[in-house]
């Protein structure tokens, strides 16, 4: 009988199997490293892009911050100018207010029947004294004053009749106190300050 020695063939097959497994293992490791390297490079690129984007956004924020500071400065100047304009308007009202008040008083006087002796305006309170032909003329004068724009209330302080012997007639001396719009504005401003 013929004997065939299969041991070297089996040993060669085993070695070939081991080489193949080592090749597959090394190939798998290399492929795994390549995949990890590829994704790492992608992540690094993505990270660098995000960092560049972050830097550009920071620069943009800085440029906007300059504009915001300019806007805040302009808003502050606008408030200051607005306050100054309000003061100018108040000064103009104060300048024209007495003139308008005097014009209203003059227009309210019944012509030829009433004469004013004194006129005093202190802090929005107007004091008037004068002489009228009769009490009805004083009442008409008070009614005319209440209809004006500058005067809000009229109060009669006193009214006295007196005789003028040389003309054989009676006249009425009177005293009035009136509140003006300036007084109402002052009260409003004080109330506003108290509520703040």
C-alpha positions in Angstrom: 0.0 0.0 0.0 1.0 3.5 -0.7 1.3 5.9 2.0 0.8 9.6 1.5 2.1 11.9 4.1 -0.5 14.6 4.5 1.1 16.4 7.4 3.1 18.9 5.4 0.0 19.7 3.4 -2.1 20.2 6.5 0.6 22.4 8.0 0.8 24.4 4.8 -2.9 24.8 4.9 -2.9 25.9 8.5 -0.2 28.5 7.7 -2.2 29.8 4.8 -5.2 30.0 7.0 -3.3 31.9 9.7 -1.8 34.3 7.0 -5.3 34.9 5.6 -6.7 35.7 9.1 -3.7 38.0 9.8 -4.2 39.7 6.5 -8.0 40.1 7.2 -7.2 41.4 10.7 -4.5 43.8 9.4 -6.8 44.9 6.5 -9.7 45.5 9.0 -7.4 47.5 11.3 -6.1 49.5 8.4 -9.6 50.1 7.1 -10.9 51.0 10.5 -8.0 53.5 11.0 -8.7 54.9 7.5 -12.4 55.4 8.3 -11.5 57.0 11.7 -8.9 59.2 10.0 -11.4 60.2 7.3 -14.1 61.2 9.9 -11.4 62.9 12.1 -10.3 65.0 9.2 -13.9 65.9 8.4 -14.6 66.9 12.0 -11.3 68.9 12.1 -12.4 70.7 8.9 -15.9 71.3 10.3 -14.4 72.5 13.6 -12.0 74.9 11.8 -14.9 76.2 9.7 -17.0 76.8 12.8 -14.1 78.6 14.5 -13.7 80.8 11.5 -17.4 81.5 11.4 -17.3 82.3 15.2 -14.4 84.7 14.6 -16.3 86.5 11.8 -19.4 86.7 14.0 -17.4 88.2 16.8 -16.0 90.8 14.5 -19.5 91.5 13.2 -20.7 91.8 16.9 -17.9 94.3 17.6 -18.9 96.3 14.5 -22.5 96.3 15.6 -21.5 97.2 19.1 -19.9 100.4 17.8 -23.1 101.2 16.0 -25.1 100.4 19.1 -22.9 102.8 21.1 -23.4 105.5 18.5 -27.2 104.9 18.6 -27.2 105.2 22.4 -25.2 108.4 22.2 -27.6 109.8 19.6 -30.6 108.8 21.7 -29.0 110.6 24.7 -28.5 113.7 22.5 -32.0 113.5 21.3 -33.3 113.4 24.9 -31.1 116.4 25.8 -32.3 118.4 22.7 -35.9 117.4 23.5 -35.5 118.7 27.1 -33.9 121.9 25.8 -36.8 122.3 23.3 -39.3 121.8 26.1 -37.5 124.5 28.1 -37.6 126.9 25.1 -41.3 126.2 24.6 -41.9 127.0 28.3 -39.9 130.2 28.0 -41.9 131.2 24.9 -45.1 130.5 26.7 -43.8 132.5 29.7 -42.9 135.3 27.3 -46.2 135.4 25.5 -48.4 134.4 28.4 -48.4 137.8 30.2 -49.1 139.6 27.0 -52.0 137.3 26.1 -53.3 137.6 29.7 -53.2 141.4 29.5 -54.9 141.4 26.1 -57.7 139.1 27.4 -58.2 141.5 30.4 -58.3 144.5 28.1 -60.8 142.9 25.8 -63.0 141.9 28.7 -63.4 145.5 30.0 -66.8 147.0 29.2 -65.9 150.2 27.3 -66.7 153.5 29.0 -68.3 151.7 32.0 -65.3 150.3 33.9 -61.8 151.5 34.7 -59.0 149.4 36.1 -56.8 150.9 38.9 -54.3 148.1 39.5 -53.2 144.8 37.8 -51.0 142.3 39.6 -50.0 138.8 38.4 -48.1 136.6 40.9 -47.5 132.9 40.3 -50.6 132.5 38.2 -52.9 134.5 40.5 -54.2 137.7 39.0 -55.4 140.6 41.2 -57.5 143.4 39.7 -59.0 146.5 41.3 -61.0 149.2 39.6 -64.2 151.3 39.5 -67.3 150.5 37.5 -70.5 152.4 36.8 -72.6 149.8 38.7 -72.6 146.3 40.1 -74.0 144.9 36.8 -71.0 146.2 35.0 -68.7 144.4 37.5 -70.7 141.2 36.9 -70.4 141.6 33.1 -66.7 142.1 33.5 -66.4 139.0 35.6 -68.4 137.0 33.0 -66.2 138.3 30.2 -63.1 137.3 32.1 -64.3 133.7 32.6 -64.9 133.4 28.9 -61.2 134.2 28.0 -58.6 131.5 27.3 -56.0 132.6 29.8 -58.3 132.9 32.9 -59.8 129.8 34.5 -61.7 131.2 37.6 -62.8 134.6 38.7 -63.6 135.4 42.4 -65.1 138.7 43.6 -63.1 139.8 46.7 -65.0 143.0 47.4 -67.5 145.5 45.9 -68.4 148.8 47.5 -70.6 151.5 46.2 -69.5 155.1 46.8 -71.0 158.5 46.0 -69.3 161.0 43.8 -71.0 164.2 45.0 -69.7 166.6 42.3 -71.2 164.5 39.5 -74.2 163.4 41.6 -73.7 159.7 40.8 -72.8 156.4 42.5 -70.0 154.1 41.3 -68.8 150.6 42.5 -65.2 150.0 43.6 -64.3 146.3 43.2 -61.4 143.9 43.8 -61.1 140.6 41.9 -58.8 137.5 42.2 -58.5 135.3 39.2 -56.7 132.0 38.6 -54.9 131.7 35.2 -53.7 128.8 33.1 -50.2 129.5 34.3 -51.3 128.6 37.9 -53.0 125.4 36.6 -49.8 124.4 34.7 -47.7 125.1 37.9 -50.1 122.9 40.0 -49.9 120.1 37.3 -46.1 120.2 37.3 -46.0 120.0 41.1 -48.3 117.1 41.1 -46.3 115.3 38.4 -43.1 115.8 40.5 -44.8 114.4 43.6 -46.0 111.3 41.8 -42.5 110.6 40.5 
